[in-house]
C-alpha cells in the first residue's frame, strides 16, 4: 500500500453516490429509496458535519440547483448511509436526478458532487399492457432409441427399449417400474427413467419423474420477432422484459443488454423478476424489429434435487414491453402479443443442468434484421398468466471473465481435453472449422481421472454436456445461452483433427458483484486459499447463493449461505444480492413460521432445521453489521420473529429437543458427533439474541426487551443441560465449544476454562480441525477473540488432512465440499456428494480480513473501525483492503530486521482504534514522529507488548521495534 501525501488541504468531496446499494439504477419499486455516498478528503481527521441533497426531475433543474422533487436543506449530521428519500411522491417510470453537498468539520461546504440518478419501474399491474407469449414447442414425432431405469446407483440398469421402441405420435406409452430393496431411495439417491430419442437425426434424452409422462416432443426453441415503426426522433426508450424461463432480447439484429440467464431464479409462483434495458441507442426512425430467444431455465427445465423438471410450469413464456418517448413528448408502446411471429431456431434443446444442443444448420441469417421477411413465419400465441412481476433489485448474472486453455491433451483417441487452469462456472466457447453436419460433443468436469480422462461421477444426474452441430463453410464460434456448468476441464469429441489451444475459451458467469476486498501475503499457499474462496463465491453466487454449480443440485442451501456470509461481505458488495435472496427466503417460509432448508423452495423438505433455517436471522444481521443497512432488518423482522416464535413453540423448556427438520448437525465434520440437540438450542439462542438486537436497532424497545429476556432464558437452559461447573461442554467437540463461546452462552466464570478445553481438544488432534459447515467459520475468530491468535494461525497454516491448506497442497483452485474430496491414498471420495466447488468450508476467509489484515467493524457500516492485525504464521508481510460503505480501509504490515511497519488507511468520516504491537514504546513512530506528537491521536491503552491508539481518518505509517513471539 503506497502512502500518499498532499501538500494542499482540500474540503470534503462527496463521491460514489448510490441508490439502494446500486449506481444509477433503473426500475426501482421502492417509493422511498435510500441514498448513500462516500466523503473523501486528503486531510487527516476529516469528517462530515452536515449535508444537503437535491433531487430534481431533470438535469436542467439539477444543474441550476433546483431540487423540484426534494431539497433537504442543510442537515446537521455525519450520516451518509441509507438516507431515505423524503420528497414529492414518485410514480411509475419517473426519473430522478440527484447530487450532494457535504460540510467538513470546519463547516466548509464542498462542491456539489457529480450527479447521479435513479428511475422508477412499473409500480402497478395496470402499467403492464403486454401479454405472455407462449413458447410451447411444436409437437414432432420422435424415435425412441433407448430407455433405461436407474435405481440405487449406476450399477443397476433395466433396458426397456424393446418395450417402447416405435415411432411415437401424440400420446402416452406407460412403462411400469417397481422398486425392491426397501422402496424409495434415500435422500439424494438417483431414481429415474431416462429415455434417449432422436429428433430429425439429433440424439436427445429426457428424464421422467415417477408417475409422470415423458415429454418426447420437439424441444426446439423458437425465434420470436415483431416489427414496428418509429415515426419521430426518439428521446428515450426502455425495454421492460421478463420470461418464465430465460430470455435474450434483440433489436434490429443486435443483442441488447448484457444480462445472462435473466431474469434469474425466484419462486415463480410468488414473484417473477423483470429487467429494464435502456435501448435508446438501438432505435432509429423508420422500421425497427424487436426480437427474443427464450429457454426453459429454472422455470420449465431441471432444477434442484430429485431431477425435478418443469416444477414451476411446463413451457416457457416471454413478456416484453418497449416504451418509446419521442422528443416531442408523445409515446409509443410495443408489447408482446399475438402480432409477434415465431419460427423454430437452432437451439434444439436447453437445460440448466444437462446442457444445450445447437444445430447451426437451422440458423436463420439476419432473423432479427429490418430487411428480413417473416411473412411465412407462424403467428405467436399468448396465454394467460397471473404472475406478480417485480423489478429485480440485484445486479444480473453477467460474463465476468474469459479464461484461455492452458493445456490440451488427448487421453483417448478422438477426445481432446482442455485444461483452463481454474475450476470455474459458466460455459465453454468453441471455435472450429468443420464440415456441415459434424456433431461436436462438449463435456465438462472439475477433475480428471488418473488416465487423464474426465472425472464426471460427482455430477450425478447432471449431463453437463453441450452439443454443437456444425453449419460448415468456414470458421464457427459458439457458446451456449441458457445453461451453465461447473468445470475446469472441457472435452471436445467429434472433431476431424487435432484442435488448436484456442479452440476452447472458458466464459465465466456469475452475479455481477462489485469487488470490495483484496488480500495477499508472503505465503503463496494462503494467497491460493484466498483465490479459491473468491472463485467459490464467484461461481456459487449466481442469481442465488447455491451450494455447488456442477451437479444435479445447485440450490440455495441456507446453512451454507449463513456460514459463508461473514466472508462474502468482505470479498464483494453482496447487499443487493442478499436483499433479493432474503425475499426468496421469506417466500419459502411456512405460514406457521418454520423455514425451509433451501430458498427458493422447490420440493418438500422437512422444515425447521437448526443452522439452516436460522439463516433468516443471521444473514440480515450480518448485512446490517457490514453495510449499516437497517432496511434489511425492517423487511425481515416479521419473518425473523415468526421463526423464533416457532422454535420456542417446538422446544421443551427452551431446549430444541424435537421438530428439528432434517437435522443435519455439523454437516461433514470429521470424526466428531456434536449433539444435534445442542446445535439446535445454540442456534435458537443465537437467533433470539440477534432478533432482540434487531428490534433495538429499529427502535422497538418493547420487543427488544421481550426477546432479550427469552435469550437469557435459553442461555440458562443451555448451561444447565450442557455445561459442567468447570466449563466442560457435553460432547466436548470443537463445534460444541465454538457455539457456546461465539454465541455468548457461557457464564463469565466458565469461559476461560471452556477456551482451554477447546485448545486442549485441538492440541490432542495435532492442531487439526474437525469441524463441519457449522463450526468452520467460527473457529478462527473465536480463538482470536479469546486471545489466542497464535492457535488460529496454527490451524490456518496446517496443510495435513483435515485442513484448509490440504486441498491447496493438492492443486485445488476452489474450495472443496469435503475436507478429503481427494486423497493420494484413496483417490476420489464418494461421488454421491463430492463437489470440488463448495464455498462453505471457505468461511475462514473472514479471518484473513479481520485477523491477518486486522480490519473489523466497531459500529455497523464501519463508521468506527478496529485495526488489529495479528502477526504470526511465519508470514513476513500481509496486505489487506476493504471497500466499506464509508470508503477504503486498508492495512499492510511488514516484519524485517526486528522492525514492524504498519501502513493504515482510514476513510473520511470514520475513526479507528489501532493496535500496534511492540515491546518498545519509545521506538514507535508515525511518519518519523513520536505518537505523542501525532495530531488527533489518543493513547487509550498500553502494556509491555502493545500500544492502542484512537485516530481519525487519514493515511498512517507506523514503525516500531518488534520481536517475533
C-alpha positions, -999 to 999 in steps of 0.1 A, spaced: 0 0 0 16 33 -11 14 62 13 2 94 -4 9 128 10 -9 160 0 6 195 3 -27 215 0 -57 209 22 -89 204 4 -125 203 17 -146 171 16 -157 156 -17 -190 136 -18 -185 107 -43 -197 72 -52 -234 81 -50 -256 51 -47 -293 44 -45 -304 11 -29 -267 0 -30 -267 5 -68 -252 30 -92 -278 48 -113 -304 20 -110 -333 18 -135 -365 2 -123 -368 8 -85 -400 -3 -70 -395 14 -36 -411 48 -35 -388 59 -7 -354 47 -19 -323 51 2 -294 73 -8 -258 69 2 -224 84 -6 -188 84 5 -169 115 15 -133 118 7 -106 142 19 -68 145 16 -67 156 52 -65 136 84 -93 137 109 -118 148 83 -155 142 88 -188 154 76 -209 176 99 -238 183 75 -251 175 41 -276 188 16 -293 166 -10 -310 180 -41 -333 157 -62 -347 170 -94 -370 158 -122 -345 170 -149 -308 175 -153 -315 211 -162 -331 217 -128 -303 199 -110 -276 218 -129 -293 251 -118 -295 238 -82 -333 235 -83 -344 204 -63 -380 204 -75 -386 169 -61 -366 173 -29 -343 198 -13 -333 187 22 -316 220 30 -286 218 53 -290 188 76 -266 187 106 -254 151 107 -225 129 98 -248 103 83 -240 92 47 -256 57 46 -292 49 38 -307 84 38 -344 78 29 -359 99 2 -385 122 16 -396 144 -13 -425 145 -37 -444 112 -43 -428 92 -71 -447 74 -98 -440 47 -124 -412 54 -149 -402 86 -131 -365 96 -135 -348 114 -106 -315 132 -107 -296 140 -75 -265 153 -60 -249 160 -26 -230 188 -9 -212 180 23 -197 203 50 -165 193 68 -156 197 104 -146 234 98 -181 239 85 -168 244 49 -191 233 21 -178 210 -6 -185 215 -42 -216 197 -54 -210 161 -62 -212 147 -97 -249 140 -104 -264 105 -101 -298 92 -109 -324 66 -104 -355 56 -123 -387 41 -111 -401 9 -126 -436 -1 -133 -453 1 -99 -487 -12 -107 -500 -42 -126 -520 -17 -147 -488 -4 -161 -483 -37 -179 -501 -39 -213 -480 -68 -227 -492 -103 -229 -473 -135 -222 -462 -152 -254 -463 -190 -251 -431 -207 -261 -447 -242 -264 -425 -263 -288 -443 -277 -319 -451 -313 -314 -430 -335 -337 -428 -374 -339 -397 -388 -324 -379 -422 -324 -370 -438 -291 -335 -453 -292 -331 -465 -257 -348 -462 -223 -332 -472 -190 -343 -472 -155 -317 -462 -128 -321 -473 -92 -299 -473 -62 -268 -464 -82 -254 -465 -117 -247 -502 -115 -283 -513 -119 -300 -506 -152 -330 -522 -168 -332 -517 -206 -368 -513 -217 -361 -503 -253 -378 -533 -268 -410 -525 -249 -413 -489 -262 -392 -487 -294 -416 -473 -320 -425 -442 -338 -444 -422 -313 -473 -399 -321 -491 -376 -298 -499 -400 -270 -486 -418 -239 -469 -452 -236 -469 -465 -200 -437 -480 -186 -441 -497 -152 -413 -499 -127 -413 -515 -92 -386 -510 -66 -373 -536 -43 -346 -530 -17 -369 -512 7 -387 -488 -15 -378 -452 -23 -342 -444 -23 -327 -423 5 -323 -386 3 -303 -376 -27 -301 -410 -43 -309 -411 -80 -340 -429 -93 -354 -421 -127 -365 -433 -161 -342 -419 -188 -354 -420 -224 -330 -415 -253 -346 -405 -287 -339 -387 -319 -354 -356 -334 -345 -351 -371 -314 -371 -366 -301 -354 -334 -299 -376 -304 -316 -363 -273 -327 -376 -239 -352 -368 -212 -357 -378 -176 -391 -389 -164 -402 -384 -128 -420 -413 -111 -456 -413 -122 -451 -386 -148 -452 -386 -186 -421 -383 -207 -420 -352 -229 -407 -367 -262 -418 -338 -283 -396 -314 -302 -379 -291 -277 -366 -268 -303 -367 -232 -291 -381 -206 -314 -370 -172 -327 -396 -146 -318 -398 -112 -335 -421 -83 -343 -416 -52 -365 -428 -17 -357 -423 18 -370 -407 47 -351 -422 78 -366 -402 106 -348 -369 113 -332 -365 93 -300 -356 109 -267 -357 77 -246 -366 41 -250 -369 14 -223 -375 -23 -227 -393 -39 -198 -388 -76 -202 -390 -109 -184 -397 -146 -190 -410 -177 -174 -377 -193 -181 -347 -174 -196 -346 -148 -223 -322 -130 -246 -335 -98 -263 -326 -83 -296 -333 -51 -315 -325 -47 -352 -302 -77 -351 -282 -65 -321 -283 -82 -287 -295 -56 -262 -284 -56 -225 -256 -77 -211 -275 -98 -186 -271 -136 -188 -296 -162 -176 -321 -134 -170 -345 -129 -152 -328 -152 -126 -343 -177 -102 -372 -169 -79 -402 -188 -67 -421 -180 -98 -453 -190 -81 -449 -159 -59 -429 -134 -80 -412 -131 -113 -384 -105 -117 -382 -83 -147 -354 -62 -160 -353 -27 -177 -329 -21 -205 -321 13 -219 -324 7 -257 -325 43 -269 -293 40 -290 -306 9 -308 -336 26 -324 -339 48 -354 -367 65 -373 -385 41 -397 -389 4 -394 -374 -15 -364 -375 -51 -352 -378 -64 -316 -369 -100 -311 -361 -126 -285 -349 -161 -277 -364 -179 -248 -352 -210 -229 -368 -232 -202 -342 -222 -175 -351 -229 -139 -388 -224 -146 -395 -253 -170 -362 -272 -171 -345 -293 -144 -337 -276 -112 -328 -288 -77 -325 -323 -64 -345 -354 -75 -344 -344 -112 -374 -321 -109 -383 -309 -143 -410 -283 -150 -415 -277 -113 -430 -243 -119 -445 -248 -153 -444 -269 -184 -433 -244 -210 -415 -210 -211 -431 -177 -219 -420 -142 -227 -433 -108 -218 -419 -76 -233 -430 -40 -233 -410 -15 -252 -418 21 -243 -406 49 -265 -407 85 -257 -403 109 -286 -386 142 -283 -419 160 -287 -432 142 -256 -455 117 -273 -450 80 -267 -452 46 -285 -456 13 -268 -447 -20 -285 -458 -51 -265 -456 -88 -267 -489 -101 -281 -502 -122 -310 -489 -98 -336 -454 -114 -330 -441 -142 -352 -422 -173 -344 -401 -199 -362 -381 -228 -349 -345 -218 -343 -312 -236 -339 -314 -243 -302 -327 -279 -303 -328 -283 -265 -317 -264 -235 -314 -273 -198 -296 -257 -169 -282 -290 -157 -280 -311 -188 -267 -285 -212 -277 -272 -246 -279 -287 -281 -275 -263 -310 -279 -271 -347 -262 -244 -366 -277 -256 -398 -310 -244 -385 -298 -208 -381 -317 -182 -400 -294 -154 -411 -305 -119 -401 -336 -132 -384 -340 -100 -364 -329 -76 -391 -351 -49 -405 -349 -63 -440 -359 -98 -431 -392 -111 -444 -411 -131 -417 -444 -134 -437 -440 -172 -438 -435 -175 -400 -462 -187 -377 -481 -162 -355 -472 -163 -319 -498 -175 -294 -504 -159 -260 -515 -174 -227 -530 -161 -195 -506 -158 -166 -514 -143 -133 -479 -135 -122 -465 -110 -97 -440 -90 -118 -414 -72 -97 -382 -54 -106 -350 -73 -99 -332 -55 -70 -299 -72 -75 -273 -70 -102 -277 -95 -130 -256 -125 -140 -230 -113 -165 -198 -125 -182 -172 -118 -156 -140 -131 -173 -127 -152 -201 -102 -180 -195 -79 -194 -222 -69 -231 -222 -35 -238 -205 -30 -273 -219 -46 -296 -244 -43 -334 -242 -58 -365 -260 -62 -392 -233 -82 -414 -256 -85 -413 -294 -108 -386 -306 -113 -370 -272 -95 -337 -266 -93 -324 -231 -87 -286 -225 -74 -275 -191 -85 -240 -183 -63 -239 -152 -92 -228 -129 -123 -245 -116 -150 -221 -129 -187 -216 -135 -201 -207 -169 -199 -222 -204 -172 -231 -229 -170 -211 -261 -157 -232 -290 -141 -220 -322 -137 -245 -351 -139 -252 -388 -157 -284 -397 -178 -298 -424 -216 -294 -424 -235 -317 -400 -204 -326 -379 -216 -332 -344 -193 -318 -317 -199 -330 -281 -187 -308 -253 -184 -323 -219 -173 -307 -186 -157 -318 -154 -139 -304 -124 -113 -331 -121 -95 -358 -142 -91 -395 -136 -56 -408 -133 -56 -416 -170 -64 -380 -180 -100 -386 -189 -128 -365 -174 -139 -374 -139 -177 -369 -140 -191 -393 -115 -196 -365 -90 -220 -348 -114 -246 -374 -105 -276 -369 -128 -264 -337 -145 -254 -344 -181 -234 -312 -182 -230 -318 -219 -234 -293 -248 -238 -304 -284 -230 -284 -315 -239 -294 -350 -217 -276 -374 -231 -254 -402 -199 -258 -422 -184 -235 -448 -159 -217 -426 -149 -208 -391 -176 -211 -365 -177 -198 -329 -204 -207 -305 -213 -208 -268 -245 -219 -251 -270 -193 -239 -293 -209 -214 -272 -232 -193 -241 -232 -171 -217 -257 -158 -191 -260 -131 -158 -272 -146 -121 -268 -151 -118 -293 -179 -136 -293 -213 -136 -323 -235 -143 -320 -273 -151 -350 -294 -163 -353 -330 -135 -332 -344 -119 -342 -377 -84 -335 -364 -63 -320 -336 -77 -287 -324 -57 -256 -316 -53 -245 -280 -77 -215 -286 -105 -238 -297 -119 -236 -262 -123 -205 -240 -139 -205 -206 -167 -179 -203 -170 -172 -166 -206 -164 -155 -218 -151 -121 -239 -124 -105 -220 -92 -111 -210 -83 -76 -186 -53 -72 -154 -65 -56 -148 -49 -22 -119 -69 -7 -83 -78 -15 -58 -100 4 -23 -110 -3 7 -121 19 41 -136 19 29 -172 18 16 -183 -16 -4 -211 -1 -26 -185 17 -28 -165 -15 -41 -195 -33 -65 -203 -5 -79 -168 -7 -82 -171 -45 -101 -204 -40 -125 -187 -17 -131 -159 -41 -137 -183 -70 -161 -202 -49 -181 -171 -43 -180 -160 -80 -193 -194 -91 -219 -200 -65 -233 -165 -62 -253 -169 -94 -288 -154 -91 -290 -172 -57 -263 -185 -33 -260 -221 -44 -242 -249 -27 -225 -261 -58 -225 -253 -95 -219 -286 -112 -241 -315 -101 -278 -320 -102 -285 -298 -72 -273 -262 -73 -298 -249 -48 -299 -221 -23 -290 -241 8 -295 -217 38 -270 -234 61 -242 -229 36 -252 -193 30 -253 -183 66 -220 -199 73 -203 -181 45 -219 -146 47 -193 -131 70 -167 -139 45 -187 -130 15 -194 -95 28 -156 -88 29 -150 -101 -6 -178 -83 -25 -207 -60 -22 -234 -86 -17 -260 -63 -2 -283 -61 -33 -277 -98 -39 -287 -108 -4 -316 -83 -3 -330 -103 -33 -323 -137 -18 -339 -128 16 -371 -123 -3 -367 -158 -16 -362 -169 20 -394 -152 31 -412 -167 2 -401 -202 13 -413 -197 49 -442 -217 60 -473 -199 74 -466 -213 109 -431 -196 109 -409 -226 101 -383 -222 74 -372 -245 47 -336 -256 42 -334 -240 8 -346 -209 -10 -362 -208 -34 -380 -238 -21 -386 -264 -48 -398 -296 -32 -410 -309 1 -383 -309 27 -387 -311 64 -389 -276 79 -371 -262 109 -336 -274 106 -312 -257 130 -285 -235 114 -302 -238 80 -335 -221 89 -316 -197 112 -302 -180 80 -334 -160 81 -319 -141 111 -281 -145 106 -279 -132 71 -299 -99 76 -280 -92 108 -246 -97 90 -257 -74 62 -267 -48 88 -234 -51 106 -213 -48 74 -232 -22 55 -252 -3 81 -284 -14 63 -313 -10 86 -340 -16 60 -330 -53 56 -338 -57 93 -371 -39 88 -380 -61 58 -372 -93 76 -381 -86 112 -416 -102 109 -401 -133 93 -374 -135 120 -399 -132 147 -422 -159 134 -391 -182 132 -380 -176 168 -416 -180 180 -418 -213 161 -386 -225 178 -400 -216 212 -432 -235 205 -413 -265 193 -389 -267 222 -392 -283 257 -382 -259 285 -363 -239 258 -343 -269 246 -346 -277 209 -352 -314 216 -377 -321 188 -390 -310 154 -356 -302 140 -364 -309 104 -336 -327 85 -313 -321 115 -280 -321 95 -259 -312 126 -224 -301 119 -225 -312 83 -194 -331 70 -174 -328 102 -146 -353 106 -147 -378 134 -169 -356 155 -205 -360 165 -217 -328 181 -251 -332 197 -278 -320 173 -299 -310 202 -271 -288 215 -267 -273 180 -304 -266 178 -305 -250 212 -274 -229 205 -289 -215 172 -323 -209 189 -304 -188 214 -284 -170 187 -314 -161 166 -332 -149 196 -303 -127 207 -300 -112 172 -337 -107 170 -336 -87 202 -308 -66 189 -326 -61 156 -357 -48 175 -334 -25 195 -319 -12 162 -352 -3 146 -365 13 178 -389 -13 191 -376 -15 227 -406 -34 240 -399 -63 216 -362 -60 222 -368 -65 260 -391 -94 253 -366 -113 232 -337 -103 253 -354 -120 283 -361 -150 261 -324 -152 251 -314 -151 288 -338 -180 295 -324 -201 266 -288 -194 278 -297 -206 313 -313 -237 299 -283 -243 277 -258 -241 306 -279 -263 328 -282 -290 303 -248 -290 285 -222 -272 306 -204 -286 337 -194 -263 366 -158 -262 353 -168 -251 318 -166 -285 301 -193 -289 275 -212 -321 266 -196 -340 237 -165 -318 240 -163 -313 203 -147 -283 187 -180 -271 174 -198 -275 207 -172 -252 223 -173 -228 194 -211 -224 195 -211 -218 233 -183 -193 231 -193 -174 200 -230 -172 208 -223 -159 244 -239 -189 261 -214 -193 290 -212 -176 323 -182 -154 326 -166 -176 352 -167 -207 329 -154 -191 296 -117 -193 303 -119 -230 312 -140 -237 281 -114 -220 259 -87 -241 275 -107 -273 269 -112 -262 232 -74 -257 228 -67 -290 245 -90 -307 220 -72 -290 191 -38 -299 206 -49 -335 210 -56 -337 173 -22 -324 163 -36 -289 158 -61 -300 132 -97 -290 130 -126 -315 127 -154 -290 123 -181 -292 95 -202 -265 80 -214 -252 113 -182 -248 132 -158 -239 104 -164 -202 102 -164 -198 139 -131 -214 146 -105 -187 138 -125 -157 150 -134 -174 183 -98 -183 191 -88 -147 181 -114 -131 203 -104 -154 232 -68 -141 230 -53 -170 210 -45 -158 175 -14 -179 177 -36 -210 178 -57 -196 150 -26 -193 129 -15 -229 137 -48 -241 123 -47 -218 93 -12 -228 83 -18 -266 88 -16 -285 55 -22 -320 66 -57 -335 65 -81 -322 76 -71 -285 70 -78 -256 47 -44 -259 30 -47 -296 24 -67 -291 -8 -44 -262 -18 -14 -286 -14 -31 -309 -38 -38 -284 -65 -73 -271 -57 -84 -239 -73 -118 -237 -54 -129 -248 -20 -139 -285 -18 -172 -298 -3 -153 -323 18 -120 -320 36 -110 -352 18 -126 -348 -16 -95 -364 -30 -66 -380 -12 -34 -396 -26 -42 -429 -9 -79 -433 -17 -84 -410 -47 -119 -395 -51 -144 -396 -23 -179 -409 -26 -192 -394 -59 -227 -391 -44 -216 -359 -27 -182 -347 -37 -183 -313 -52 -150 -295 -58 -166 -261 -57 -184 -256 -25 -178 -224 -5 -190 -234 30 -156 -247 42 -140 -214 29 -157 -195 57 -122 -190 72 -119 -161 47 -134 -137 72 -104 -141 94 -80 -133 66 -95 -98 67 -103 -95 104 -74 -114 118 -44 -113 94 -54 -80 80 -70 -68 112 -99 -49 97 -131 -51 118 -162 -30 123 -167 -14 157 -201 0 145 -224 -11 118 -212 0 84 -176 6 97 -183 41 109 -159 32 137 -132 7 129 -108 -16 147 -74 -22 131 -58 -51 149 -36 -72 126 -21 -103 141 15 -112 133 22 -149 130 21 -180 109 56 -174 96 43 -145 75 67 -116 68 40 -93 53 3 -91 46 -17 -66 27 -55 -63 30 -81 -38 18 -118 -35 22 -141 -10 4 -167 -3 30 -198 18 26 -178 46 42 -148 43 19 -115 24 15 -99 7 46 -65 -8 41 -36 -23 61 -2 -36 52 23 -49 78 59 -59 72 83 -76 95 120 -71 87 152 -67 108 133 -68 141 111 -39 130 74 -37 121 60 -13 96 22 -9 96 6 12 69 -31 20 75 -57 39 55 -89 51 74 -116 67 53 -130 102 60 -160 104 83 -148 75 104 -124 69 132 -103 39 142 -88 21 171 -54 8 161 -35 -19 179 3 -15 175 24 -45 186 58 -35 200 79 -43 231 95 -9 230 70 20 230 98 46 227 106 32 193 71 38 180 69 64 152 43 76 127 59 90 96 90 98 116 74 115 146 65 100 180 30 91 187 29 118 214 33 143 186 7 127 164 -21 153 160 -56 139 168 -43 106 182 -52 94 216 -34 66 235 -62 45 250 -41 15 263 -6 3 265 13 -26 281 46 -43 276 37 -56 241 10 -34 227 0 3 222 -36 11 214 -43 44 196 -75 61 186 -71 81 154 -92 99 129 -93 94 92 -62 95 70 -32 75 59 -6 65 85 27 48 85 37 33 119 72 18 126 84 2 158 108 -24 172 93 -58 171 103 -93 183 86 -123 169 69 -143 197 
